[in-house]
Amino acid sequence: MKKLLVCRQISLMLMLLILLCACNSPYTDNTPYTYPLQPGTEEWASYRTKAEKIALLQIPEEKLNAMTTRALLETVLAYPYLSDYRAHDHAYGAYQPIYDTFNGLRELMARPDFADVLLKEYAGAELMTQQEYEERCETDPNGLADDFFYVDTLEFLLLCAVNNLDLNGRQEARLLALTAEKDAARAENPMYSASSGVFTDNYQPKKP
C-alpha cells in the first residue's frame, strides 16, 4: 500500500513538473507567420533579384522566437524558396543554401522537439490522388505543385534532420518505418513514381 502511495506521489510530481515546464516555455505563439511577399503577385514581380526577395522573407525575431515548433514548421513549409530542393539533382544539395539565407530553417533545426514534430506531421500526410489533382486543377490551381509535392517536401526536411541532428533510436526507427510506408503508397498511386521518394533516393546511412 505504501509503495502504491509513493508511486502515485511520484507520478503527481512528474505531472506538475511537466505542466510547470510547459507554462515556462518561451514558445507560446501557435499562429504561423504570414510572409509579406507572396509569389504570383505584382509586388513579387517588382523585385528583380532573388536576394531582395529573400531579405523580405526573413521572419521577425520576436515572432521567430515565440512560435511553437508546430507553428514554425508550418511557416517553413510555406517559405517560397523551400521548393528549391526540387531543382537539385540530389535534393539535399538545397539544404545549405536555404539554411544559410533563411532564419526560419535555422531556428527550426535548433528546436529540440523538431524531429518529433516533423515525424508526427509526416505520419499524417498523404499523397494526392488523381481525383484530388484534377479537382484542384479546375478549381484552385494556385499552389497545386506545393500540395502535390507536400510529402516530398516533408521528406526533404527529414533529410535535413537526419543528416544534421542526432536522432535517437526511437526516432530513427519511426522515420524508416514511415518512409517505407510512403514508398509503398507511391507504388500504388499512379500519380507518383514508385521510386520517386525524396528521402529514400537521397538517404545515406551514417557509417558507424
C-alpha positions in Angstrom: 0.0 0.0 0.0 2.8 2.4 0.9 4.6 1.6 -2.4 1.4 2.4 -4.3 1.1 5.8 -2.5 4.7 6.6 -3.2 4.2 5.8 -6.9 1.2 8.0 -7.0 3.0 10.8 -5.4 5.9 10.5 -7.8 3.5 10.4 -10.8 1.8 13.6 -9.5 5.1 15.3 -9.0 6.1 14.4 -12.6 2.9 15.7 -13.9 3.3 19.0 -12.1 6.8 19.3 -13.3 5.7 18.8 -16.9 3.0 21.4 -16.5 5.4 23.8 -15.0 7.9 23.4 -17.8 5.1 23.9 -20.4 4.0 27.1 -18.6 7.6 28.4 -18.6 8.1 27.6 -22.3 9.0 30.7 -24.4 7.2 29.1 -27.3 3.6 30.2 -26.8 2.6 31.5 -30.3 0.6 28.9 -32.2 0.0 31.1 -35.3 2.3 30.6 -38.3 4.0 33.6 -39.8 2.4 35.1 -42.9 5.0 36.3 -45.4 4.6 39.9 -46.6 5.7 38.9 -50.0 3.8 36.2 -52.0 4.8 34.5 -55.3 2.5 35.4 -58.2 1.7 38.9 -57.0 2.7 42.1 -58.7 4.8 43.0 -55.7 6.7 39.7 -56.0 7.4 40.5 -59.7 8.5 44.0 -58.8 11.7 42.8 -57.2 14.4 41.9 -59.7 16.6 39.6 -57.7 16.1 36.6 -55.5 18.3 38.2 -52.8 15.9 41.1 -52.5 13.0 38.7 -52.0 14.9 36.6 -49.5 15.7 39.6 -47.4 12.0 40.4 -47.2 11.0 36.8 -46.3 13.0 36.7 -43.1 10.8 36.1 -40.0 10.9 38.9 -37.5 13.0 37.8 -34.5 10.2 38.4 -31.9 7.8 36.2 -33.9 10.5 33.7 -34.7 11.4 33.2 -31.0 7.8 33.0 -29.8 6.3 30.5 -32.3 5.7 26.9 -31.2 7.7 24.4 -33.2 4.5 23.3 -34.9 3.7 26.8 -36.0 7.3 27.3 -37.1 7.2 24.1 -39.1 4.1 25.4 -40.9 5.9 28.7 -41.5 9.0 27.0 -43.0 6.8 24.7 -45.2 5.2 27.9 -46.6 8.6 29.5 -47.4 8.5 30.2 -51.1 12.1 29.1 -51.7 11.9 25.8 -49.8 10.9 24.2 -53.1 14.4 24.9 -54.4 15.2 21.3 -53.4 13.2 20.1 -56.4 15.6 21.9 -58.8 18.6 19.9 -57.5 19.7 16.5 -58.9 20.2 15.5 -55.2 17.6 17.1 -53.0 19.8 17.5 -50.0 22.1 19.9 -52.0 19.5 22.6 -51.4 19.8 22.4 -47.7 22.9 24.6 -47.0 21.9 27.5 -49.3 18.5 27.6 -47.7 19.9 27.2 -44.2 22.4 30.0 -44.8 19.9 32.5 -46.1 16.7 31.8 -44.2 16.4 32.3 -40.4 13.3 30.2 -40.2 15.1 26.9 -41.2 18.0 27.7 -38.8 15.6 28.2 -35.9 13.6 25.1 -36.8 16.8 23.0 -36.9 17.7 24.3 -33.4 14.4 23.3 -31.8 14.9 20.2 -29.6 11.5 18.8 -30.5 11.8 19.4 -34.2 12.3 15.8 -35.2 9.2 14.6 -33.2 7.0 17.4 -34.6 8.2 16.7 -38.1 7.6 12.9 -37.8 4.1 13.5 -36.5 3.3 15.7 -39.5 4.8 13.2 -41.9 2.9 10.3 -40.4 -0.4 12.1 -41.1 0.5 13.4 -44.6 -1.0 11.6 -47.6 -0.1 11.6 -51.3 -2.5 13.4 -53.6 -4.9 11.2 -55.5 -5.7 11.7 -59.2 -9.2 12.9 -58.4 -7.8 15.5 -56.0 -5.3 16.6 -58.5 -7.9 17.0 -61.3 -10.3 18.9 -59.0 -7.6 21.2 -57.9 -6.5 21.9 -61.5 -10.1 23.1 -62.2 -11.0 24.9 -59.1 -7.8 26.1 -57.4 -4.6 25.7 -59.3 -2.6 28.1 -57.2 -0.2 26.3 -55.0 -1.1 23.0 -56.7 2.6 22.0 -57.1 3.3 22.6 -53.4 0.4 20.4 -52.4 1.3 17.7 -54.9 4.9 17.6 -53.5 3.9 18.1 -49.9 5.1 14.6 -48.8 8.3 15.1 -50.8 8.9 18.4 -49.0 8.5 16.8 -45.6 11.0 14.1 -46.7 13.4 16.9 -47.7 13.2 18.2 -44.1 13.6 14.7 -42.8 16.8 14.5 -44.8 17.9 17.8 -43.2 17.1 16.4 -39.8 18.8 13.0 -40.1 21.9 14.5 -41.7 22.4 17.3 -39.1 20.8 16.2 -35.9 21.4 13.3 -33.5 18.2 11.4 -33.7 17.6 8.8 -31.0 16.9 5.1 -31.8 13.1 5.5 -31.5 13.1 8.5 -33.9 15.3 6.7 -36.4 13.1 3.6 -36.3 10.0 5.7 -36.7 11.5 7.6 -39.6 12.5 4.5 -41.6 9.1 2.8 -40.9 7.2 5.9 -42.1 9.3 6.4 -45.3 8.8 2.7 -46.1 5.1 3.2 -45.8 5.2 6.3 -48.1 7.3 4.5 -50.7 4.7 1.6 -50.7 1.9 4.2 -51.1 3.8 5.7 -54.1 4.0 2.3 -55.7 0.2 2.0 -55.6 -0.5 5.6 -56.7 -0.4 6.2 -60.5 0.2 9.9 -59.9 3.7 9.1 -58.5 6.7 7.1 -59.5 7.3 4.2 -57.2 11.0 5.2 -57.0 10.4 8.9 -56.5 10.7 9.1 -52.7 12.9 12.1 -51.9 14.1 10.5 -48.6 14.8 7.0 -50.0 16.5 8.4 -53.1 18.9 10.6 -51.1 19.3 9.0 -47.7 22.8 7.6 -46.9 23.1 5.9 -43.6 25.8 7.2 -41.4 28.9 5.0 -41.1 29.3 3.5 -37.6 
